[in-house]
Amino acid sequence: MGGHQWSGIKIMSGVAIKRKKSLRERFFKGQHLTIGVPYLWLLMFFALPFAIVLKISLSSPAIAIPPYDALFQYADESLQILLNLGNYILVFEDSLYVNAYLGSLKMACITTIGCLLVGYPMAYAIARAPKQHQTVLILLVMLPSWTSFLIRVYAWMGILSNNGVINNVLMWLGVISDPIQMLNTNFAVYIGIIYTYLPFMILPLYANLSQLDGSLLEAAADLGSRSLNTFWKITLPLSKGGVIAGSMLVFIPVVGEFVIPELLGGPDSLMIGKVLWQEFFNNRDWPVASSLAIVMLALLIIPITLFHRYQSRSMEKKI
Amino acid sequence: MSNRLKKLSFSTVMLWAGMIFLYAPMFILVFYSFNESKLVTVWGGFSAKWYGELFRDEQILDAVATSLKVAFFASTMAVILGTMAAFVMTRFARSWGRLTLSNMITAPLVMPEVITGLSLLLLFVHMADLFGWPAERGMLTVWIAHSTFCAAYVAVVVSSRLRELDMSIEEAAQDLGATPLKTFFYITVPMISPALIAGWLLSFSLSLDDLVIASFASGPGATTLPMVVFSSVRMGVSPKINALATLIILLVSLIAFISWYMARRADKRSRMASE
């Protein structure tokens, strides 16, 4: 150790730079392993599966195990590639699928707006609360989402059903004489989705709003801006990133949602996640299920890139 | 001033209304778990018999054991993968490899579950076709699926912690001759341990909770708890599920409270030390 210090004193800056460099080199020695393990894992279990979905979406269905024909065939000394676009044509021509896509997009739009309308004021109130209360309030918002998702949906089955809590209370009060059909309607699906996805809207909004510089609002107020005006011109534009992140965190998964329309929805709540599930598990039509997934992904590519851009921007900001 | 007060009160009212919206269904769920009657929402007197029924239900108990096993190993693997990825994202020089890795690792965060599940199932079927492995889908395949999507969450949690960290301490350790591996385990890991624990717990709860991906990735060999609950709930409400829900809510609240309390105590202690 002594020698080390001594040499450090003798040749000052040059050694410092050189040492730093060798440090970097040593630091990156295990680089290949560190980057390689997660890289290979994701390549194998994330990227490759998508290639397979794409492949199967282009193959023709067959009554076999697995239920589709091979895409590549080697016959007569030539490699034959059989691309079957029939599944995609079916997806775009069959009104069932088209309506399911439209139903999912409509459902996702309405519930995203619903979550925003409920979540924004909540996130705002939490961000304005005294510092020591904020952690507790966020914890309270997040707590339901750590319990089971399925059970939170199930809770609404007991509340909305014909002999459920709401109908029982209304009939007891004498407001209605016959139960209102709420379970197995689109209304139930809206409620269920807003309920389960609300925390995912509040969290990014809170993260954004809590960093809002309070002095800006004070300055606006000092200059005579009314609070609603301040909100529209300062608070809302500055929280745009949080609004985008929260909306995408709700919108994207809701488009593919299966559990909520299955449990709370009725025959008219047609959503693509449910249709895909049925195509795969009930009809065992793997090629059509795959092309449904590919089209869904194509529809979601814009929201996904929007979210990614926001995510990487906010990550870079932190550095 | 009065205007600002009015707005303040509007968002505060919304906050409390929202909290009631979030918690009322849970309380109703818990309340009716003590219902004597088999009809969940018709009150028939206080009883804890459904808890007894729950603990005699072999299928549910087996599923709980399966889910806990899968969740334990999946969250452990997710922490390893996610931490490595987070390390690459925050400590490595910008490169093509880093860019694709960070894109791939965070993609499952916003991927609809049906797509992830379907794609993994098709992969497993293909692999079984080509190499004869995995011969049967079950716990192993669910473990792989859960490790992959939980790693995304761990990577986000750990990378934000790594970014806040003062790198000079790691540099100092290496200046003093510690190998990168030693630096990582003796310096970095203790400093990011809260994030590692948080990531592990988050993965554990995500894995326990997942229905869609597990339904795709699993075979006849392994039925997880959400799969059992789902098939029972599909038939309608049942007080036994209310009892199960109550236990889950109780457990999660307990863990959340303990971690909050510990974090607060640690915070207080560090504040006292700095004073």
Interface residues (C-beta under 8 A of the other chain):
Chain A: R19 L23 R26 F27 F28 K29 G30 Q31 T34 I35 V37 P38 Y39 W41 L42 L43 F45 F46 A47 L48 P49 F50 I52 V53 I56 P66 V118 G119 P121 M122 Y124 A125 I126 R128 T135 V136 L137 L139 L140 V141 L143 P144 W146 T147 S148 F149 L150 I151 R152 Y154 A155 W156 M157 G158 I159 S161 N163 G164 V165 N168 Y195 L198 P199 A221 R226 S227 L228 F231 M248 L249 I252 P253 V255 G256 E257 F258 V259 E262 L263 G273 L276 W277 F280 W286 A289 S290 A293 M296 L297 L300 P303 I304 F307 H308 Q311 S312 M315 K318 I319
Chain B: N3 R4 K6 K7 L8 F10 S11 T12 M14 L15 G18 M19 F21 L22 Y23 P25 M26 I28 L29 Y32 L39 V40 T41 V42 L81 G82 M84 A85 F87 V88 R91 F92 G97 R98 T100 L101 S102 N103 M104 I105 T106 A107 P108 V110 M111 P112 E113 V114 I115 L118 S119 L120 L122 L123 V125 H126 D129 I144 A145 S147 T148 A151 S159 S160 R163 E164 E171 Q174 D175 T179 P180 L181 S205 L208 D209 L211 V212 F216 P226 V229 F230 V233 R234 G236 V237 I241 N242 L244 A245 I248 I249 V252 S253 A256 W260 R264
